């Protein structure tokens, strides 16, 4: 007599039902609401006092950290406080000041070019329209949206590397191109949320949902994340991955907003 099978044939397990677009939108908006509770103090992490300073700082922030820009701009704006001043700058003197931000020759060329355009075409004032901003040398949609949202109160989505990475992890979009990402996310949220949504996502990407090793075990929205488990899930190990104020370290701004719970960043030359 042959051996009997210990159990009958296994039932095929059903594949999880794909998330509907409506369910994704509801989840996305809930993530935004919960991030607003985690980061009620979310803000642009570049130090600035006016739209011109914000525009210059944003151009300088390419391929470097906001911290490095913030450590560099005090000397820059002391020497060149207006577009007229910067347009007349000697390139080698400007390059020497912004050298710590990297790619200083290309950035100096952009800063002199955009300052000249502001002087000659816009009366020395930063324009408050996207179509005007993107005509300036070195200014693309991302930079323009940063300036509009934080310098003029005009809603905009800032699709930087953190933003793109997180919205793909959260399955809000599969797009890689920043303009396509911007268009798809804009359909999920009302305009009034765009600027603060950008800050919250970028804050979360810098502090918890890192590129190589996200701190999944310390993430307050892990229950809403379809990519949970890509990073460290052990709560104690994940806690050690937290950055900036979440990890008890200084932030990126030398002059953070009054409600920021972390420490101000060190000036250039201080121990970092």
C-alpha positions in Angstrom: 0.0 0.0 0.0 1.5 3.4 -1.0 2.0 6.2 1.4 -0.9 8.6 1.8 -0.4 12.3 1.2 -0.6 14.0 4.6 -2.9 16.7 3.2 -5.0 17.3 0.2 -4.1 19.6 -2.6 -3.2 23.1 -1.5 -5.6 25.9 -2.4 -4.1 28.5 -4.7 -3.6 31.7 -2.7 -5.1 34.7 -4.4 -2.8 37.5 -5.4 -3.4 40.7 -3.6 -5.9 42.9 -5.3 -4.3 45.8 -7.1 -4.9 49.2 -5.4 -7.5 51.3 -7.2 -6.6 54.8 -8.1 -9.2 56.1 -5.6 -7.6 54.0 -2.8 -4.1 55.3 -3.8 -5.3 58.9 -3.6 -6.9 58.4 -0.2 -3.7 56.7 1.0 -1.6 59.5 -0.4 -3.6 62.2 1.2 -3.5 60.4 4.5 0.3 60.2 4.3 0.3 63.9 3.7 -1.9 64.5 6.8 0.3 62.3 9.0 3.5 63.9 7.7 2.0 67.2 8.7 1.7 66.0 12.3 5.3 64.6 12.3 6.8 67.8 10.7 4.6 70.7 11.7 7.7 72.9 11.4 8.6 71.7 7.8 10.2 74.6 5.9 12.7 75.4 3.1 16.1 74.4 4.4 17.9 77.3 2.7 18.6 80.5 4.6 17.2 83.5 2.8 15.7 86.9 3.5 14.2 87.8 0.1 13.3 86.2 -3.3 16.7 87.1 -4.8 18.6 85.4 -2.0 16.4 82.4 -2.3 16.9 82.2 -6.0 20.7 82.4 -5.7 20.8 79.8 -2.9 18.6 77.4 -4.8 20.9 77.6 -7.9 23.9 77.0 -5.6 22.2 74.0 -4.0 22.6 71.8 -7.1 24.9 68.8 -6.5 25.6 69.9 -2.8 23.8 70.1 0.5 21.6 72.9 1.7 24.0 73.1 4.7 27.0 73.8 2.5 25.0 76.5 0.7 23.9 78.1 4.0 27.5 78.2 5.2 28.5 80.0 2.0 25.8 82.5 1.3 26.5 84.9 4.3 29.8 86.1 2.7 28.2 86.0 -0.8 25.3 88.3 0.1 27.5 90.6 2.2 29.5 91.3 -1.0 26.7 91.1 -3.6 23.4 92.1 -1.9 21.5 92.9 -5.1 21.2 91.6 -8.6 23.0 94.7 -9.8 25.9 94.0 -7.6 26.1 90.3 -8.6 25.8 91.2 -12.3 28.9 93.4 -12.0 30.9 90.8 -10.1 34.4 89.7 -11.3 33.9 86.0 -12.1 37.1 84.9 -10.3 36.0 86.8 -7.1 32.5 85.2 -7.2 34.0 81.8 -7.9 36.3 82.1 -4.9 33.3 82.7 -2.5 31.1 79.9 -3.8 33.9 77.4 -4.3 32.7 75.3 -1.3 29.4 74.5 -3.1 31.2 72.7 -5.9 30.9 73.3 -9.7 31.7 76.9 -8.8 32.7 78.0 -12.3 29.4 76.9 -13.9 27.4 78.3 -10.9 29.2 81.6 -11.1 28.4 81.9 -14.7 24.7 81.1 -14.0 24.6 83.7 -11.1 26.1 86.5 -13.1 23.8 85.6 -16.1 20.6 85.5 -14.0 21.6 88.7 -12.1 22.2 90.4 -15.5 18.8 89.2 -16.8 17.1 90.5 -13.6 18.8 93.8 -13.9 18.2 94.2 -17.6 14.8 92.5 -18.1 13.0 92.7 -14.8 14.0 96.0 -13.2 16.3 94.3 -10.7 13.4 92.3 -9.2 12.8 88.6 -9.2 9.7 87.9 -11.2 6.8 86.0 -9.6 5.8 83.9 -12.6 7.0 80.5 -13.7 7.3 81.4 -17.3 9.5 84.4 -16.5 11.7 82.5 -13.9 12.6 79.7 -16.3 14.0 82.2 -18.8 16.8 83.0 -16.3 20.2 81.3 -16.8 20.5 78.2 -14.6 16.8 78.2 -13.5 14.6 75.2 -14.3 11.1 74.3 -13.1 12.4 72.9 -9.8 14.2 76.1 -8.9 11.3 78.2 -10.1 8.8 76.3 -8.0 11.0 76.7 -4.9 11.2 80.4 -5.5 7.5 80.7 -6.2 6.3 78.6 -3.3 8.6 80.1 -0.7 9.3 83.6 -2.0 5.9 84.5 -3.4 3.4 82.1 -1.8 2.5 80.7 -5.2 1.8 76.9 -4.9 4.4 74.7 -6.5 5.8 71.1 -6.3 9.5 70.8 -5.8 10.5 67.6 -7.5 14.0 67.0 -6.2 15.7 63.6 -5.8 14.1 63.0 -2.4 10.6 63.9 -3.6 10.9 61.7 -6.7 12.3 58.8 -4.7 9.6 58.8 -2.0 6.6 59.3 -4.3 7.7 56.3 -6.3 8.3 54.2 -3.1 4.8 55.1 -2.1 3.4 54.1 -5.5 1.9 57.5 -6.2 3.6 57.4 -9.6 6.0 55.3 -11.7 7.4 58.3 -13.6 11.1 59.1 -13.5 11.1 62.4 -15.4 10.6 65.3 -12.9 8.1 67.1 -15.1 6.0 64.0 -15.4 6.2 63.3 -11.7 5.1 66.9 -11.0 2.1 66.6 -13.4 0.9 63.3 -11.8 1.3 64.4 -8.2 -0.4 67.7 -9.0 -3.5 65.6 -9.9 -3.6 63.9 -6.5 -3.5 67.0 -4.2 -5.2 70.4 -4.3 -2.9 73.3 -5.2 -3.1 74.7 -1.7 -1.1 71.7 -0.4 1.7 71.7 -3.1 4.3 73.8 -1.3 3.9 72.3 2.1 3.6 68.7 0.7 7.0 69.3 -1.0 8.6 70.4 2.3 7.1 67.4 4.2 8.3 64.9 1.7 11.8 66.3 1.4 12.0 66.5 5.2 11.0 62.8 5.4 13.4 61.8 2.7 16.3 63.5 4.4 15.5 62.3 7.9 14.0 58.9 7.7 13.3 57.5 4.2 16.9 57.6 3.0 18.0 56.5 -0.4 20.3 53.5 0.5 19.1 52.6 4.0 15.6 53.8 4.9 14.8 53.7 8.6 11.6 51.6 8.1 11.5 50.5 11.7 11.4 54.1 13.0 9.0 55.4 10.3 5.8 57.0 11.5 4.0 56.2 8.2 5.3 52.7 7.8 1.7 51.4 8.1 0.8 53.3 4.9 3.9 52.4 2.9 3.8 49.7 0.2 7.6 49.6 0.2 8.0 48.9 4.0 10.9 46.5 4.5 13.2 47.9 1.9 15.2 49.3 4.8 16.0 48.5 8.4 12.9 47.2 10.2 14.4 46.7 13.6 13.2 49.7 15.7 16.5 50.1 17.6 18.7 49.7 14.6 16.4 52.0 12.6 16.5 54.7 15.3 20.3 54.9 14.8 19.8 55.8 11.1 17.7 58.9 11.8 19.2 62.3 10.8 19.1 65.9 11.7 16.7 66.8 14.6 15.2 63.3 14.5 18.6 61.9 15.3 19.5 64.7 17.8 21.8 66.4 15.3 21.9 70.0 13.9 19.7 70.9 11.0 20.8 72.5 7.7 20.0 76.1 8.4 22.2 78.5 10.3 19.0 80.5 11.0 16.2 78.1 11.3 12.5 79.2 11.9 11.6 79.8 15.6 9.5 76.6 15.8 12.3 74.3 14.5 12.9 71.8 17.3 16.5 71.0 16.3 19.8 72.9 16.7 21.0 75.5 14.2 23.7 74.3 11.8 27.4 75.3 12.4 28.9 78.1 10.4 31.7 77.4 7.8 34.8 76.4 9.7 33.1 75.1 12.8 33.1 71.4 13.6 30.2 69.7 11.7 
